[in-house]
Amino acid sequence: MEAFEVHGGHQLKGSLTPQGAKNEALQILCAVLLTSEKIRIDNIPDIVDINKLISLLTDLGVKVQKIEKGSYFFQSDDIDIDFLNSPEFAKKGGALRGSIMIVGPLLARFGKGYIPKPGGDKIGRRRLDTHFLGFQKLGAKFTYDDASHFYRAEAEKLTGCYMLLDEASVTGTANIVMTAVLAEGITTIYNAACEPYLQQLCKMLNRMGAKITGIGSNLLKIEGVEKLGGTEHRILPDMIEIGSFIGMAAMTKSEITIKNVSYDNLGVIPNVFKKMGIALERNGDDIYIPAQDEYVIESYIDGSILTVADAPWPGFTPDLLSIILVTATQAKGSVLVHQKMFESRLFFVDKLIDMGAQIILCDPHRATVNGLNRSTPLRGISMTSPDIRAGVSLLIAALSAEGKSTILNINQIDRGYQEIEKRLNAIGADIRRIT
């Protein structure tokens, strides 16, 4: 098992370019199953979860041609639908949560889509009801096999309908949209997710010949078509990585420029970090963070403690709450972090407490952080990464800490961050990958 050995306390300086967005790439890659024509996708991140999905698509019969780093052609003109019944599919499909989004395209084009119970981060319950309720409303039959833990959706014909989603699930909306584009008639989806990555998927599908309106809102209207064609698509920069770099710059008193961030697609993210006291500036499509000796957390007008909570887009993304929490440990002031969606995502705070942070875990969803204002630096320890986002939060803590830290289970970090130690070492970090 590999680990990171981090020697903290170094100020970083330089520029970083964010990778392509992992959460968008998972959706876009599944959409290649909707057509037999060739699709080009650019800015694909070279990370474990994406490479697993590309491998799974290859096993399904998708022709994959690498053009250059981050750019590929995909063509799904000879899909082996029987692969869904193989032991290999049961193993590979269950190793990646994003694989759930192959079900909709397969159901739409071939009349059947199967998936074993998917894996992913252990951050609490992540139900799949929204996906399959949507398939059923479009006319599919859903079955779940308790013995094999397989989800199956099958349909001889899919027909458009009105549906009000029980939650604004991003992957659920994506899966239903990819099914509805080839269904007969009109599908209306209310309470749809509307984050930029879902907008990107809808725009790509429209270029392929789909008829989707309401993009960017929570009310999507989809007029089904008989078939879709090829297209080219470029994935947005990863907003989670951008937020991670902002927090890292503040924690390590570093002067950093984050290049080509697609600022207009970041929503409230920059403003939330500004509320944490971080001085960040927009320069064109870049973000510049100056070195700061201290950053002061804002309070509300009445003087009460700032609360940072996650919410469906355009609210603050839950994937950055771990970064907010670790950034607050060295700020001046206090903040309440409220993680509404996942009840296990704050359970990494015990490592930060061991490093010297002052955090009160109120319950599985809420933690209060009392910032140390750098009066007492964090100290290096040995710790284990529990999930992707917590793993990078611990890496940021280690970069700011005095002494050496060891982070185990870094495969979790590799699942979502491309060559992270090489990129950070290039601007002054001291991170060593060890066995």
C-alpha positions in Angstrom: 0.0 0.0 0.0 1.3 3.5 -0.9 1.4 6.4 1.4 2.3 10.1 1.3 5.2 11.4 3.5 4.6 15.1 3.9 7.1 17.5 5.4 5.0 20.5 6.2 5.6 24.2 7.0 6.7 25.3 3.5 5.2 28.3 1.8 4.3 27.5 -1.8 4.5 29.9 -4.7 3.5 29.6 -8.4 0.6 28.6 -10.6 -1.6 25.6 -10.8 -4.0 24.5 -13.6 -7.0 22.5 -12.4 -7.6 19.1 -13.9 -10.8 18.2 -15.8 -13.8 17.8 -13.6 -14.2 14.2 -12.3 -17.9 14.5 -11.7 -18.6 15.8 -15.2 -16.4 13.2 -16.8 -18.3 10.3 -15.2 -21.5 11.5 -16.8 -20.0 12.4 -20.2 -18.2 9.1 -20.5 -21.4 7.2 -19.9 -23.2 9.2 -22.6 -21.0 7.8 -25.3 -23.2 4.6 -25.0 -26.1 6.5 -26.5 -24.8 6.5 -30.1 -23.0 4.3 -32.5 -21.1 7.4 -33.9 -17.7 8.6 -32.8 -17.4 11.1 -30.0 -14.3 13.1 -29.0 -13.9 14.2 -25.4 -11.1 16.5 -24.2 -9.7 17.4 -20.8 -10.4 14.0 -19.2 -8.6 13.7 -15.9 -6.1 10.9 -15.5 -7.4 9.6 -12.2 -8.3 6.2 -10.8 -12.1 6.5 -10.9 -12.1 7.8 -14.5 -9.7 5.1 -15.7 -11.8 2.4 -14.1 -14.9 3.7 -16.0 -13.0 3.8 -19.3 -11.8 0.2 -18.7 -15.4 -0.8 -18.0 -16.6 0.8 -21.2 -13.9 -1.0 -23.2 -15.1 -4.3 -21.7 -18.6 -3.4 -22.9 -17.3 -3.1 -26.4 -16.7 0.7 -26.7 -13.8 1.4 -29.0 -11.4 3.8 -27.1 -8.7 5.7 -29.0 -6.3 7.9 -27.1 -5.4 11.0 -29.1 -3.1 12.7 -26.5 -3.1 13.2 -22.8 -6.6 13.9 -21.7 -8.2 13.5 -25.2 -9.9 10.4 -26.5 -12.2 9.2 -29.2 -15.0 6.8 -28.2 -17.3 4.8 -30.5 -20.0 2.5 -29.2 -21.0 0.7 -32.5 -20.4 -2.8 -31.3 -21.7 -3.1 -27.7 -21.6 -6.6 -26.1 -24.8 -6.4 -24.0 -24.2 -9.9 -22.7 -21.2 -8.7 -20.8 -23.7 -7.4 -18.2 -24.3 -11.0 -17.1 -20.6 -11.8 -16.7 -18.7 -12.2 -13.4 -16.1 -9.7 -14.7 -18.9 -7.1 -15.0 -20.1 -7.9 -11.5 -16.6 -7.2 -10.2 -15.7 -4.1 -12.2 -19.2 -2.5 -12.1 -19.3 -2.7 -8.3 -15.9 -1.1 -7.8 -17.0 2.4 -9.0 -20.1 4.4 -7.9 -20.1 6.3 -11.2 -20.9 3.1 -13.1 -24.5 3.5 -12.1 -24.8 6.0 -15.0 -24.3 3.4 -17.7 -27.7 2.0 -16.8 -29.7 4.8 -18.4 -27.9 4.9 -21.7 -28.0 1.1 -22.0 -31.7 1.0 -21.1 -32.5 3.8 -23.7 -30.6 2.2 -26.5 -30.7 -1.6 -25.9 -33.8 -2.0 -23.6 -31.8 -3.2 -20.6 -29.4 -1.9 -18.1 -27.8 -3.7 -15.2 -25.4 -2.7 -12.4 -24.1 -4.4 -9.3 -24.5 -2.5 -6.0 -21.9 0.3 -6.7 -18.9 1.2 -4.4 -17.3 4.6 -3.9 -16.6 6.7 -0.8 -17.8 5.4 2.6 -19.4 8.7 3.5 -22.9 7.4 4.6 -26.0 6.3 2.8 -26.1 7.1 -0.9 -29.4 5.7 -2.1 -30.2 5.0 -5.7 -34.0 5.2 -5.5 -34.2 8.4 -7.7 -32.5 6.7 -10.6 -34.8 3.6 -10.7 -38.0 5.5 -9.9 -37.3 7.6 -12.9 -36.7 4.6 -15.1 -40.0 3.1 -13.9 -41.9 6.2 -14.7 -40.5 6.1 -18.3 -41.9 2.5 -18.6 -39.1 0.3 -17.4 -39.5 -2.7 -15.1 -37.1 -2.6 -12.1 -35.9 -5.6 -10.1 -33.3 -6.0 -7.4 -31.7 -9.3 -6.7 -30.8 -9.6 -2.9 -28.6 -12.6 -3.5 -26.4 -11.1 -6.2 -26.9 -7.4 -5.2 -27.8 -6.6 -8.8 -30.1 -3.8 -9.9 -31.8 -4.4 -13.3 -34.0 -2.2 -15.4 -35.6 -3.5 -18.6 -38.1 -2.1 -21.1 -39.6 -3.0 -24.5 -40.6 0.6 -24.9 -39.9 3.9 -23.1 -42.5 6.6 -23.1 -42.0 10.2 -21.9 -43.9 11.5 -18.9 -44.0 14.1 -16.2 -42.0 13.4 -13.0 -41.2 15.2 -9.8 -37.9 13.9 -8.5 -37.9 13.0 -4.8 -34.4 14.6 -4.5 -32.3 16.8 -6.8 -29.8 14.1 -7.4 -27.1 15.0 -9.9 -26.3 11.4 -11.0 -30.0 10.5 -10.8 -31.0 13.5 -13.0 -28.2 12.6 -15.5 -29.2 9.0 -15.7 -32.9 9.9 -16.3 -32.0 12.5 -18.9 -29.9 10.1 -20.8 -32.8 7.6 -20.8 -35.4 10.1 -21.7 -33.6 11.5 -24.8 -34.4 8.3 -26.7 -37.9 7.7 -25.2 -41.0 8.3 -27.2 -42.8 11.6 -26.6 -42.0 14.4 -24.1 -40.5 14.0 -20.6 -40.7 16.7 -18.1 -38.4 16.5 -15.1 -39.1 18.8 -12.1 -36.7 19.2 -9.2 -33.9 18.3 -11.6 -30.3 18.9 -10.6 -29.0 22.0 -12.4 -25.3 22.2 -11.6 -22.8 23.1 -14.3 -21.7 19.5 -15.0 -25.3 18.5 -15.6 -25.7 21.5 -17.9 -22.6 20.3 -19.8 -24.2 16.9 -20.3 -27.4 18.4 -21.6 -25.6 20.7 -24.0 -23.5 17.8 -25.3 -26.7 15.7 -25.8 -28.3 18.5 -27.7 -25.2 18.7 -30.0 -25.7 15.0 -30.6 -29.3 15.7 -31.7 -31.3 15.6 -28.5 -34.0 18.2 -27.8 -33.6 19.4 -24.2 -34.9 22.7 -23.0 -34.7 24.4 -19.5 -31.0 23.7 -19.2 -29.6 25.5 -16.1 -33.0 25.3 -14.3 -34.7 22.7 -12.2 -37.3 22.1 -14.8 -36.1 20.1 -17.8 -38.2 19.3 -20.9 -37.0 16.6 -23.2 -38.5 15.7 -26.5 -37.5 12.2 -27.4 -35.7 11.5 -30.7 -35.0 8.2 -32.6 -31.2 8.3 -32.5 -28.3 10.5 -31.6 -25.1 11.3 -33.5 -21.4 12.0 -32.7 -20.0 15.3 -31.3 -17.0 16.8 -29.6 -17.0 17.9 -26.0 -14.5 19.6 -23.6 -14.8 18.9 -19.8 -14.9 21.9 -17.5 -12.1 22.4 -14.9 -12.8 20.7 -11.6 -14.4 23.1 -9.1 -13.6 20.8 -6.2 -9.9 20.9 -7.0 -10.1 24.7 -7.4 -11.6 25.0 -4.0 -9.0 22.7 -2.6 -6.2 24.9 -3.9 -7.8 28.0 -2.5 -7.9 26.4 1.0 -4.4 25.1 0.7 -3.1 28.6 -0.2 -4.6 30.1 2.9 -3.4 27.3 5.2 0.2 27.5 4.0 0.4 31.3 3.7 1.1 30.8 0.0 0.9 33.1 -3.1 -0.8 31.0 -5.8 -2.5 31.6 -9.1 -5.1 29.1 -10.2 -5.3 29.2 -14.0 -8.3 28.8 -16.3 -10.9 28.1 -13.7 -14.1 28.8 -15.8 -14.9 31.4 -13.1 -18.5 31.9 -14.2 -19.2 28.2 -13.5 -18.0 28.3 -9.9 -21.2 29.7 -8.4 -20.9 30.7 -4.8 -17.6 28.9 -4.2 -15.4 32.0 -4.4 -17.7 34.0 -2.1 -17.8 31.3 0.5 -14.0 31.2 0.7 -14.1 35.0 0.9 -16.4 34.7 4.0 -13.6 32.6 5.5 -11.4 35.6 5.2 -9.4 34.5 2.2 -8.3 37.3 -0.1 -8.8 36.0 -3.6 -9.0 38.0 -6.8 -10.4 37.3 -10.2 -8.0 38.1 -13.0 -9.8 37.2 -16.2 -10.4 33.5 -15.9 -7.7 33.0 -13.3 -7.9 33.2 -9.5 -5.0 34.9 -7.6 -4.6 34.2 -3.9 -2.0 36.4 -2.2 0.1 35.2 0.8 -1.8 36.0 4.0 -0.4 36.0 7.5 -3.9 35.7 8.9 -7.5 35.3 7.6 -10.5 36.3 9.6 -13.8 34.4 9.4 -16.8 36.7 9.0 -19.7 36.6 11.3 -23.4 37.4 10.5 -24.7 41.0 10.9 -26.1 40.2 14.4 -22.7 38.8 15.5 -23.7 35.1 15.4 -21.3 32.5 14.2 -20.9 31.9 10.5 -22.5 28.6 9.2 -21.3 27.0 6.0 -23.8 24.4 4.8 -24.1 22.3 1.7 -27.1 22.6 -0.6 -28.2 21.6 -4.1 -26.8 23.9 -6.8 -26.6 26.8 -6.9 -25.9 26.2 -3.2 -22.5 25.3 -1.8 -21.2 21.8 -3.0 -20.9 19.2 -0.2 -17.6 18.1 -1.7 -15.9 21.2 -0.4 -17.1 21.2 3.2 -14.1 19.1 4.2 -11.8 21.8 2.7 -13.7 24.6 4.5 -13.4 22.7 7.8 -9.7 22.2 7.6 -9.1 25.7 6.4 -11.0 27.1 9.4 -8.5 25.4 11.8 -5.9 28.1 11.3 -8.3 31.0 10.7 -9.2 33.7 13.2 -12.7 33.2 14.4 -15.2 30.3 14.4 -17.4 28.6 11.9 -20.2 25.9 12.1 -19.8 23.4 9.3 -23.2 21.7 8.5 -22.9 18.6 6.3 -26.6 17.8 5.5 -26.2 15.1 2.9 -23.8 12.5 4.2 -23.7 11.4 7.9 -20.2 10.0 7.8 -18.3 12.7 6.0 -17.2 14.6 9.1 -15.7 11.6 10.8 -12.2 12.5 9.7 -12.0 15.4 12.2 -10.5 13.1 14.9 -7.2 13.2 12.8 -7.3 17.0 12.8 -7.9 17.1 16.5 -4.9 14.8 17.0 -2.9 17.4 15.0 -3.9 20.1 17.5 -7.0 21.6 15.8 -9.9 22.8 18.1 -13.0 21.1 16.7 -16.2 20.1 18.4 -18.1 17.3 16.5 -21.7 18.2 17.5 -23.3 15.3 15.8 -22.7 13.3 12.6 -23.7 16.3 10.5 -22.3 19.3 12.3 -18.9 20.4 13.5 -17.8 23.7 15.1 -14.2 24.8 14.4 -12.5 27.3 16.6 -9.7 28.8 14.5 -6.2 29.0 16.1 -5.2 32.1 14.1 -1.8 30.4 13.6 -1.0 30.8 17.3 -0.4 27.1 17.6 0.6 25.3 14.3 -0.8 21.9 13.6 1.7 19.0 14.3 2.5 16.2 11.9 1.1 12.8 12.7 0.3 9.5 10.9 -3.2 9.2 9.6 -5.4 7.3 7.1 -7.4 8.9 4.3 -11.1 7.7 4.6 -12.4 9.2 1.3 -11.3 11.4 -1.6 -12.2 14.8 -0.2 -11.2 14.1 3.4 -7.9 12.7 2.1 -7.1 16.0 0.4 -8.2 17.9 3.4 -5.7 15.9 5.5 -3.0 16.5 2.9 -3.6 20.3 3.2 -3.4 20.0 7.0 -0.1 18.1 6.6 1.3 20.8 4.3 0.6 23.4 6.9 1.8 21.4 9.9 5.1 21.4 11.6 7.2 18.2 11.1 6.5 15.1 9.2 3.0 13.6 8.5 2.3 10.2 7.0 -1.0 9.7 5.1 -2.0 6.1 4.5 -4.6 4.8 2.0 -3.8 7.4 -0.6 -5.5 5.4 -3.3 -8.5 7.4 -2.1 -6.8 10.6 -3.1 -5.6 9.1 -6.4 -9.2 8.3 -7.2 -10.0 12.0 -7.6 -6.8 14.0 -7.9 -4.4 13.7 -10.8 -0.6 13.5 -10.0 -1.3 15.7 -7.0 2.1 15.4 -5.3 4.0 16.2 -8.6 1.9 19.3 -9.2 2.2 20.6 -5.6 6.0 19.7 -5.4 6.5 21.9 -8.5 5.4 25.0 -6.5 7.4 24.2 -3.3 5.7 21.4 -1.4 7.6 18.4 0.0 5.4 15.4 -0.6 7.0 11.9 -1.1 5.1 8.9 -2.3 6.3 5.9 -0.3 5.5 2.2 0.1 
